[in-house]
Amino acid sequence: MKPEIDFASATWRALVEIVESRIDELRRKNDGDLSIERTSHLRGGIAELKQLLAIAKKSPATATDEDQFPLRQ
């Protein structure tokens, strides 16, 4: 069974703040003169943190009608 996460909780909001701060820190480091390997490592870390934050966007509890039933053009 999948664990349930309350994306409206103070704990989740605190985690989001911490993760967003870490993403900013990694981006600033990535702006420096770094090797290809170090740049790849930092980008991978940023990508993983973004995936963690995306959990809330994938949750049915946080999805809007537009997310579930996008308008067709």
N, CA, C and O atoms as a MOPAC input file, in Angstrom:
PM7 MOZYME 1SCF
protein

 N      0.84200 1    -1.17400 1     0.00000 1
 C      0.00000 1     0.00000 1     0.00000 1
 C      0.89200 1     1.24500 1     0.00000 1
 O      1.90700 1     1.29900 1     0.69500 1
 N      0.49600 1     2.23600 1    -0.78800 1
 C      1.22600 1     3.49100 1    -0.86200 1
 C      0.95800 1     4.34400 1     0.36900 1
 O     -0.18100 1     4.43800 1     0.82700 1
 N      2.00500 1     4.96700 1     0.90700 1
 C      1.76300 1     5.86800 1     2.03500 1
 C      1.02400 1     7.12000 1     1.56900 1
 O      1.23200 1     7.59700 1     0.45300 1
 N      0.17700 1     7.63600 1     2.42200 1
 C     -0.57100 1     8.85300 1     2.11200 1
 C      0.22200 1    10.07100 1     2.58100 1
 O      0.79500 1    10.06700 1     3.67000 1
 N      0.24900 1    11.09200 1     1.76400 1
 C      0.94200 1    12.33300 1     2.10100 1
 C     -0.08000 1    13.45300 1     2.11000 1
 O     -0.84900 1    13.60900 1     1.16100 1
 N     -0.09000 1    14.21900 1     3.16600 1
 C     -0.97700 1    15.36800 1     3.26100 1
 C     -0.22300 1    16.58400 1     2.73300 1
 O      0.59500 1    17.17700 1     3.43600 1
 N     -0.51000 1    16.94400 1     1.48800 1
 C      0.20600 1    18.03000 1     0.84000 1
 C     -0.21000 1    19.40900 1     1.36100 1
 O      0.40300 1    20.41500 1     1.00600 1
 N     -1.23100 1    19.45900 1     2.18700 1
 C     -1.65800 1    20.71700 1     2.79500 1
 C     -1.08400 1    20.87800 1     4.20600 1
 O     -1.32700 1    21.89000 1     4.86500 1
 N     -0.33100 1    19.89000 1     4.66200 1
 C      0.18200 1    19.92500 1     6.03400 1
 C      1.34700 1    20.89800 1     6.17600 1
 O      2.01800 1    21.24500 1     5.20400 1
 N      1.56200 1    21.32200 1     7.40700 1
 C      2.69500 1    22.19800 1     7.71500 1
 C      4.01900 1    21.47500 1     7.44800 1
 O      5.00600 1    22.09600 1     7.05200 1
 N      4.02900 1    20.17500 1     7.66600 1
 C      5.24100 1    19.39200 1     7.42400 1
 C      5.61400 1    19.40900 1     5.94600 1
 O      6.77800 1    19.61500 1     5.60200 1
 N      4.63500 1    19.19200 1     5.07100 1
 C      4.91300 1    19.20800 1     3.63300 1
 C      5.37100 1    20.60400 1     3.20500 1
 O      6.32100 1    20.73700 1     2.43400 1
 N      4.70300 1    21.63300 1     3.69800 1
 C      5.09100 1    23.00400 1     3.33000 1
 C      6.51700 1    23.30700 1     3.79700 1
 O      7.27200 1    23.97400 1     3.08900 1
 N      6.88300 1    22.82400 1     4.97300 1
 C      8.24400 1    23.01800 1     5.47100 1
 C      9.24400 1    22.27100 1     4.59400 1
 O     10.31300 1    22.79400 1     4.28100 1
 N      8.89600 1    21.05600 1     4.20100 1
 C      9.76700 1    20.27700 1     3.32700 1
 C      9.95700 1    20.97800 1     1.98400 1
 O     11.06900 1    21.03700 1     1.45900 1
 N      8.87300 1    21.50600 1     1.43500 1
 C      8.95500 1    22.22600 1     0.15600 1
 C      9.90800 1    23.41400 1     0.29500 1
 O     10.73200 1    23.65500 1    -0.58700 1
 N      9.80100 1    24.14000 1     1.37700 1
 C     10.67800 1    25.29600 1     1.59600 1
 C     12.14900 1    24.86700 1     1.65900 1
 O     13.01600 1    25.51200 1     1.06900 1
 N     12.41900 1    23.78500 1     2.37200 1
 C     13.78500 1    23.27700 1     2.48900 1
 C     14.31100 1    22.82200 1     1.13200 1
 O     15.43900 1    23.14500 1     0.75900 1
 N     13.49700 1    22.07500 1     0.39800 1
 C     13.92200 1    21.54400 1    -0.90000 1
 C     14.13200 1    22.67700 1    -1.89800 1
 O     15.11300 1    22.66200 1    -2.64100 1
 N     13.23600 1    23.65700 1    -1.93200 1
 C     13.40300 1    24.78300 1    -2.85100 1
 C     14.66600 1    25.57700 1    -2.52600 1
 O     15.34600 1    26.06000 1    -3.43200 1
 N     14.97600 1    25.71100 1    -1.25900 1
 C     16.20300 1    26.39200 1    -0.84900 1
 C     17.43100 1    25.62300 1    -1.33600 1
 O     18.40300 1    26.21400 1    -1.80500 1
 N     17.36900 1    24.30600 1    -1.21900 1
 C     18.48400 1    23.46700 1    -1.68000 1
 C     18.63900 1    23.54400 1    -3.19300 1
 O     19.76200 1    23.57600 1    -3.69400 1
 N     17.53600 1    23.57300 1    -3.92400 1
 C     17.59900 1    23.71100 1    -5.38300 1
 C     18.28500 1    25.02300 1    -5.74500 1
 O     19.14700 1    25.04900 1    -6.62300 1
 N     17.91100 1    26.10600 1    -5.08000 1
 C     18.54300 1    27.40700 1    -5.33000 1
 C     20.04300 1    27.35400 1    -5.05800 1
 O     20.84200 1    27.89500 1    -5.82300 1
 N     20.41700 1    26.69600 1    -3.95800 1
 C     21.82900 1    26.56200 1    -3.60600 1
 C     22.59300 1    25.79700 1    -4.68800 1
 O     23.68100 1    26.20600 1    -5.09500 1
 N     22.02200 1    24.69100 1    -5.14700 1
 C     22.68200 1    23.89500 1    -6.19200 1
 C     22.77100 1    24.66600 1    -7.49700 1
 O     23.77000 1    24.55400 1    -8.20800 1
 N     21.75300 1    25.44500 1    -7.82600 1
 C     21.79200 1    26.25400 1    -9.05000 1
 C     22.90400 1    27.30100 1    -8.98100 1
 O     23.60900 1    27.53000 1    -9.96400 1
 N     23.05600 1    27.93500 1    -7.81700 1
 C     24.13300 1    28.92800 1    -7.66700 1
 C     25.50000 1    28.25900 1    -7.82700 1
 O     26.38500 1    28.80800 1    -8.48300 1
 N     25.67500 1    27.09300 1    -7.23900 1
 C     26.93600 1    26.35700 1    -7.39800 1
 C     27.16800 1    25.99900 1    -8.85700 1
 O     28.30000 1    26.04800 1    -9.33900 1
 N     26.10400 1    25.64100 1    -9.55700 1
 C     26.21200 1    25.21600 1   -10.94900 1
 C     26.59300 1    26.37600 1   -11.86500 1
 O     27.08500 1    26.15100 1   -12.97100 1
 N     26.37400 1    27.60400 1   -11.42400 1
 C     26.72900 1    28.77300 1   -12.23600 1
 C     28.22800 1    29.03700 1   -12.25000 1
 O     28.70400 1    29.86400 1   -13.02800 1
 N     28.96600 1    28.35200 1   -11.40800 1
 C     30.41400 1    28.54900 1   -11.33600 1
 C     31.14100 1    27.83400 1   -12.46100 1
 O     30.53200 1    27.16700 1   -13.29700 1
 N     32.45100 1    27.99000 1   -12.46000 1
 C     33.31300 1    27.34500 1   -13.45400 1
 C     33.61900 1    25.93600 1   -12.96600 1
 O     34.53500 1    25.73000 1   -12.17000 1
 N     32.84100 1    24.96700 1   -13.44900 1
 C     32.93700 1    23.59600 1   -12.96200 1
 C     33.25900 1    22.62800 1   -14.09300 1
 O     33.07300 1    22.93300 1   -15.27100 1
 N     33.74300 1    21.46500 1   -13.70600 1
 C     33.98900 1    20.41100 1   -14.68500 1
 C     32.65300 1    19.87100 1   -15.19700 1
 O     31.60700 1    20.08700 1   -14.58600 1
 N     32.70700 1    19.18300 1   -16.30000 1
 C     31.50100 1    18.57200 1   -16.87800 1
 C     30.90400 1    17.58500 1   -15.88500 1
 O     29.68400 1    17.51500 1   -15.73400 1
 N     31.75800 1    16.82300 1   -15.20600 1
 C     31.28200 1    15.83100 1   -14.24700 1
 C     30.56900 1    16.49700 1   -13.07100 1
 O     29.50600 1    16.04300 1   -12.64800 1
 N     31.15600 1    17.57500 1   -12.54300 1
 C     30.55700 1    18.26200 1   -11.39900 1
 C     29.23600 1    18.91600 1   -11.80000 1
 O     28.26500 1    18.89100 1   -11.04300 1
 N     29.21000 1    19.50400 1   -13.00200 1
 C     27.97900 1    20.11000 1   -13.50900 1
 C     26.88400 1    19.05800 1   -13.64500 1
 O     25.73900 1    19.29200 1   -13.25700 1
 N     27.23700 1    17.90300 1   -14.19600 1
 C     26.26600 1    16.81000 1   -14.34800 1
 C     25.75300 1    16.34400 1   -12.99300 1
 O     24.56400 1    16.07000 1   -12.83300 1
 N     26.64300 1    16.25600 1   -12.02900 1
 C     26.26200 1    15.83700 1   -10.67700 1
 C     25.26300 1    16.82500 1   -10.07300 1
 O     24.24700 1    16.41700 1    -9.51200 1
 N     25.55000 1    18.11300 1   -10.18700 1
 C     24.64500 1    19.12700 1    -9.63800 1
 C     23.29900 1    19.11200 1   -10.35700 1
 O     22.25200 1    19.21000 1    -9.71700 1
 N     23.32200 1    18.99100 1   -11.66400 1
 C     22.06700 1    18.94000 1   -12.42300 1
 C     21.23600 1    17.72300 1   -12.03700 1
 O     20.01100 1    17.80200 1   -11.95300 1
 N     21.90200 1    16.60500 1   -11.80600 1
 C     21.18800 1    15.41200 1   -11.37100 1
 C     20.53100 1    15.60600 1   -10.01400 1
 O     19.40700 1    15.15800 1    -9.78800 1
 N     21.24100 1    16.28000 1    -9.10800 1
 C     20.67200 1    16.57800 1    -7.79900 1
 C     19.45900 1    17.48300 1    -7.90100 1
 O     18.45700 1    17.27600 1    -7.21700 1
 N     19.56000 1    18.48600 1    -8.75700 1
 C     18.43200 1    19.39600 1    -8.96900 1
 C     17.24200 1    18.63200 1    -9.53400 1
 O     16.11000 1    18.83200 1    -9.09200 1
 N     17.48700 1    17.77300 1   -10.49200 1
 C     16.40600 1    16.99600 1   -11.10500 1
 C     15.71400 1    16.09700 1   -10.08100 1
 O     14.48800 1    15.98500 1   -10.08700 1
 N     16.48100 1    15.46100 1    -9.21000 1
 C     15.89900 1    14.59500 1    -8.18400 1
 C     15.03300 1    15.39300 1    -7.21300 1
 O     13.94600 1    14.95300 1    -6.83700 1
 N     15.51300 1    16.55300 1    -6.81300 1
 C     14.73400 1    17.38000 1    -5.89000 1
 C     13.44200 1    17.86500 1    -6.54800 1
 O     12.39900 1    17.93400 1    -5.89700 1
 N     13.51000 1    18.19600 1    -7.82600 1
 C     12.30200 1    18.61400 1    -8.54700 1
 C     11.30200 1    17.47200 1    -8.64800 1
 O     10.09400 1    17.69500 1    -8.57100 1
 N     11.79700 1    16.25000 1    -8.81800 1
 C     10.89600 1    15.09900 1    -8.85500 1
 C     10.19700 1    14.91600 1    -7.51100 1
 O      9.02000 1    14.56000 1    -7.46200 1
 N     10.91600 1    15.15600 1    -6.43400 1
 C     10.30800 1    15.06700 1    -5.11000 1
 C      9.16600 1    16.07500 1    -4.98500 1
 O      8.08800 1    15.73000 1    -4.50200 1
 N      9.39100 1    17.30400 1    -5.41000 1
 C      8.34300 1    18.32600 1    -5.34400 1
 C      7.17400 1    17.99900 1    -6.27100 1
 O      6.03400 1    18.36200 1    -5.98100 1
 N      7.44500 1    17.32600 1    -7.36800 1
 C      6.39900 1    16.99200 1    -8.34000 1
 C      5.41300 1    15.96000 1    -7.81300 1
 O      4.34100 1    15.78000 1    -8.39100 1
 N      5.75500 1    15.28500 1    -6.73400 1
 C      4.83600 1    14.30500 1    -6.15300 1
 C      3.49000 1    14.96300 1    -5.86900 1
 O      2.44300 1    14.36600 1    -6.12000 1
 N      3.51000 1    16.17200 1    -5.35300 1
 C      2.26400 1    16.87500 1    -5.02600 1
 C      1.45100 1    17.18100 1    -6.28000 1
 O      0.22000 1    17.17200 1    -6.24000 1
 N      2.12300 1    17.44700 1    -7.37400 1
 C      1.41700 1    17.77100 1    -8.61800 1
 C      0.78200 1    16.53600 1    -9.24400 1
 O     -0.17400 1    16.64900 1   -10.01100 1
 N      1.30500 1    15.36600 1    -8.92200 1
 C      0.78800 1    14.11500 1    -9.47300 1
 C     -0.32100 1    13.52700 1    -8.61700 1
 O     -0.98800 1    12.57700 1    -9.02700 1
 N     -0.52000 1    14.08200 1    -7.44000 1
 C     -1.50200 1    13.55600 1    -6.50300 1
 C     -2.92600 1    13.87200 1    -6.95000 1
 O     -3.22000 1    15.02100 1    -7.27900 1
 N     -3.81300 1    12.88300 1    -6.96800 1
 C     -5.20800 1    13.14800 1    -7.33100 1
 C     -5.86200 1    14.16700 1    -6.40400 1
 O     -6.76400 1    14.89200 1    -6.82200 1
 N     -5.41800 1    14.22900 1    -5.15100 1
 C     -6.00800 1    15.16500 1    -4.19900 1
 C     -5.67800 1    16.60800 1    -4.53700 1
 O     -6.40700 1    17.51700 1    -4.14000 1
 N     -4.58500 1    16.83400 1    -5.26700 1
 C     -4.20700 1    18.19300 1    -5.60900 1
 C     -4.51200 1    18.53300 1    -7.06600 1
 O     -4.32700 1    19.67600 1    -7.48600 1
 N     -4.97200 1    17.56500 1    -7.83000 1
 C     -5.26900 1    17.79700 1    -9.23800 1
 C     -6.58100 1    18.56200 1    -9.38400 1
 O     -7.54000 1    18.33000 1    -8.64800 1
 N     -6.59900 1    19.47000 1   -10.33900 1
 C     -7.81900 1    20.20900 1   -10.63600 1
 C     -8.57100 1    19.50600 1   -11.75000 1
 O     -8.04800 1    18.58500 1   -12.37700 1
 N     -9.79100 1    19.93600 1   -11.99400 1
 C    -10.54500 1    19.36800 1   -13.11100 1
 C     -9.78700 1    19.56100 1   -14.41600 1
 O     -9.79500 1    18.68100 1   -15.27800 1
 N     -9.12900 1    20.71700 1   -14.56500 1
 C     -8.37900 1    20.99600 1   -15.78100 1
 C     -7.23000 1    20.01100 1   -15.94700 1
 O     -6.92900 1    19.59200 1   -17.06400 1
 N     -6.57600 1    19.63400 1   -14.82500 1
 C     -5.50600 1    18.64800 1   -14.88700 1
 C     -6.03600 1    17.28800 1   -15.33400 1
 O     -5.41100 1    16.59100 1   -16.13200 1
 N     -7.19300 1    16.93300 1   -14.80500 1
 C     -7.73100 1    15.60900 1   -15.08600 1
 C     -8.42100 1    15.55900 1   -16.45100 1
 O     -8.38800 1    14.53500 1   -17.13400 1
 N     -9.04900 1    16.67600 1   -16.84200 1
 C     -9.79100 1    16.72300 1   -18.09300 1
 C     -9.39300 1    17.96400 1   -18.88400 1
 O    -10.16600 1    18.91900 1   -18.96000 1
 N     -8.19000 1    17.96500 1   -19.47700 1
 C     -7.73900 1    19.15200 1   -20.19700 1
 C     -8.65600 1    19.45400 1   -21.39200 1
 O     -9.24100 1    18.56000 1   -22.00500 1
 N     -8.74900 1    20.73400 1   -21.68500 1
 C     -9.55600 1    21.16100 1   -22.83200 1
 C     -8.89400 1    20.71800 1   -24.11800 1
 O     -7.68400 1    20.86000 1   -24.29100 1
 N     -9.67300 1    20.19700 1   -24.99000 1
 C     -9.13100 1    19.78800 1   -26.28900 1
 C     -9.31800 1    20.92200 1   -27.27700 1
 O    -10.33100 1    21.62200 1   -27.26200 1
 N     -8.33900 1    21.08700 1   -28.12300 1
 C     -8.44000 1    22.15100 1   -29.11700 1
 C     -8.50600 1    21.58000 1   -30.49400 1
 O     -8.59400 1    22.32700 1   -31.46800 1

